[in-house]
């Protein structure tokens, strides 16, 4: 028998209590987050037993128009009704449309405007009742490109040395922090620990600055294939909870990441697409009943094609 107790230990972070250590990470699934279908998607996975749902990357440019406190509140309420905490990932633009823009192309006025959009988004999220907000600083998107010395060719205060390259992400966090505190929200930050031109040592510099500015949880994505949560492990020294990801729907890998203290929380992504009841089945010891993600990547193909994400393992 597998001892799954580490996965189901509660966790207190500030004013929020996580019922367990399982996180549904932000995955764009092309259902809309204010539609009945999209709300049902997230509700079903909350009911399946995760401790935290991080709603998919949502463009800050849409807050105040496409996304309001009123039309986001049903999503939050359904996630809460399923027993999970609800956070949302805030994306710098419109998903799928800003990955290629070089940092050097943004004017200072545009940067100021982006920070203001984050401020507005955070205020609306607090009004909607979210438990947390997460700027997306990973996976080669805009904030991550600003941090990369090979992708950021700016020569002003937002480029050059390590402090300059970290400045935009840090400024966004400093802007959101008081809003999150006032709204009773946790502040997360997602970061890729090794990227173009930078390594874990430079990422630790950024992470320490983010923690000093008030980040409550570091979401480190991804790990390598060598050991579960290996690239999240160095960030555990910074004194805040750390989320690890990468093939952690394999129960033994998730438990290893927690048991070896490489992470505080484990994110199960495509495994929850395949089987929303993954947490409950693990808790019940029904491991043989789990609908297993086969790594076919059909779900990602759906995303690339901008159609609702499905799973090849579904009946």
LINRA-V599878 format. One record per pair of residues at least 4 apart in sequence whose ideal C-beta (glycine too) atoms are under 6 Angstrom apart, sorted by the first residue. I is the first residue (numbers start at 1). GAP is how many residues later the second one is. D is the distance in Angstrom with one decimal. If there is no record, write none. Layout:
I:GAP:D  I:GAP:D
//
This chain:
4:278:5.4  6:249:5.5  6:252:4.2  6:253:5.7  7:14:5.5  8:12:4.6  8:275:5.8  10:9:5.9  11:7:4.2  12:5:5.5  13:173:6.0  13:203:5.8  13:228:5.8  14:172:5.9  14:202:5.9  16:69:5.9  16:115:5.5  16:170:5.8  18:33:4.2  18:34:5.9  19:32:4.9  20:31:4.2  21:244:4.9  21:245:5.9  22:28:4.8  22:29:5.3  22:257:5.0  23:29:4.7  23:220:5.6  23:242:5.1  23:244:4.4  24:21:5.4  24:26:4.7  24:29:4.6  24:248:5.4  25:29:5.7  25:220:5.7  25:242:4.0  25:244:4.9  26:28:4.5  26:30:4.8  26:31:5.5  26:63:3.9  27:29:5.7  27:242:5.7  28:28:4.4  28:29:5.7  28:67:5.7  28:275:6.0  29:280:4.3  30:278:4.8  30:279:5.8  31:6:4.8  31:7:3.9  31:10:5.3  31:277:5.5  32:6:4.3  33:5:4.8  33:22:5.8  33:42:5.7  34:37:4.4  39:4:6.0  39:35:5.7  39:36:5.0  39:39:5.3  42:11:5.8  42:37:5.6  43:35:3.9  43:39:5.6  44:232:4.9  45:227:5.4  45:231:4.6  46:7:5.5  46:33:4.6  46:36:2.7  46:38:4.0  47:35:4.1  48:228:4.0  48:229:4.5  48:231:5.7  48:232:5.8  49:230:3.2  49:231:4.2  50:34:5.2  50:229:5.4  52:33:4.7  53:26:5.0  53:31:4.9  53:33:5.5  54:33:4.7  54:35:5.7  55:33:4.1  57:32:4.8  57:34:4.0  57:38:5.1  57:79:5.5  58:30:5.8  58:33:5.9  59:32:5.0  59:34:5.4  59:35:4.4  59:36:6.0  60:30:5.3  60:57:4.1  60:58:5.4  60:61:4.3  61:56:5.9  62:4:3.8  62:5:5.0  63:4:4.8  63:57:5.3  63:58:4.0  63:61:4.9  64:56:5.7  67:5:5.7  69:55:5.3  69:58:3.7  69:59:4.5  72:56:3.9  73:4:6.0  73:55:4.9  73:56:5.9  76:10:4.9  76:52:5.4  76:53:4.4  76:54:5.7  79:5:5.3  79:7:4.0  85:46:4.3  86:44:5.4  86:45:5.4  87:44:5.8  87:45:3.3  87:47:5.8  88:37:5.8  88:42:5.5  88:45:6.0  89:45:4.6  89:47:5.2  90:31:5.2  90:43:5.7  90:45:5.4  91:4:5.5  91:45:5.0  92:22:5.9  92:50:4.4  92:51:6.0  93:5:3.6  98:44:5.6  99:42:5.8  101:4:5.5  103:42:5.4  103:43:4.8  103:49:4.5  103:51:5.6  104:49:4.6  104:50:5.2  106:4:4.5  106:5:5.5  115:56:5.8  115:57:5.8  115:60:5.5  118:54:4.9  119:56:5.2  122:11:5.4  122:54:4.5  122:57:4.4  123:56:5.6  125:5:4.4  125:8:5.1  126:57:2.4  126:59:5.6  130:55:5.9  132:53:5.2  132:54:3.8  132:56:5.5  133:52:5.8  134:54:3.8  134:56:5.7  135:37:5.3  135:54:5.6  136:5:5.8  136:54:5.4  137:6:3.9  137:7:5.5  137:32:4.9  137:52:5.9  137:53:5.8  137:54:4.9  138:6:5.5  138:52:4.5  138:53:5.3  138:54:4.2  138:83:5.4  139:53:5.8  140:4:5.5  143:26:4.9  144:48:5.9  145:6:4.4  146:6:5.3  146:22:4.7  147:18:5.0  148:4:5.8  148:47:5.5  148:48:4.5  148:49:5.3  149:48:4.0  150:46:4.4  150:47:3.8  151:45:5.8  152:7:5.0  152:13:5.5  154:4:5.1  154:5:2.7  155:4:5.8  157:7:5.8  158:6:5.9  158:9:5.3  158:10:5.7  159:5:5.1  160:4:4.3  162:40:5.8  162:43:5.7  166:4:5.4  166:40:4.7  166:43:5.9  167:4:5.9  170:39:5.4  170:43:5.9  173:37:5.6  173:40:4.8  173:42:5.9  174:39:5.1  176:4:5.6  177:10:6.0  177:37:3.9  180:5:4.2  180:7:4.6  186:30:4.4  187:27:5.9  187:28:5.3  187:29:5.2  188:29:4.4  188:31:5.4  189:21:5.2  189:26:4.9  190:29:4.1  193:7:5.2  193:10:4.6  193:27:5.5  193:38:4.5  194:5:5.8  198:4:4.3  200:34:5.5  207:11:5.7  207:28:5.5  207:31:5.8  208:30:6.0  210:5:4.2  211:4:5.3  211:27:5.1  211:29:5.5  217:24:4.9  218:17:5.1  218:24:5.0  219:24:4.4  220:12:4.1  220:15:5.6  220:22:5.9  221:24:4.7  222:23:5.5  222:24:4.2  223:6:5.3  223:7:5.2  223:8:4.9  223:21:5.7  223:23:4.1  224:6:5.6  224:7:5.9  226:4:5.6  228:25:3.9  228:28:5.1  228:29:4.2  229:15:3.5  229:28:3.3  229:33:3.5  229:34:4.3  232:10:5.0  232:12:3.8  232:30:5.7  232:31:4.7  233:29:3.8  235:7:4.9  236:6:5.4  241:23:3.8  241:24:6.0  242:21:5.1  242:22:5.2  243:22:4.6  243:24:5.4  244:13:5.1  244:19:3.5  244:22:5.7  245:22:4.0  247:6:5.9  248:5:5.5  248:6:4.3  248:18:4.5  248:20:5.6  249:19:4.7  249:22:2.5  249:44:5.7  251:31:5.8  254:12:4.5  255:4:5.7  256:4:5.7  257:5:4.8  257:6:4.7  257:9:5.6  268:4:5.3  270:23:4.5  271:7:5.3  271:22:4.9  272:4:5.8  272:6:5.7  273:26:5.5  273:38:5.1  274:17:4.8  274:19:4.5  274:37:4.8  274:39:5.0  275:15:5.5  275:16:3.8  277:4:5.3  278:12:5.9  281:5:4.4  281:8:5.4  281:9:5.2  291:22:5.2  296:16:5.1  298:14:4.6  299:10:4.8  299:12:6.0  302:5:5.1  302:7:4.5  302:8:6.0  303:6:5.7
//
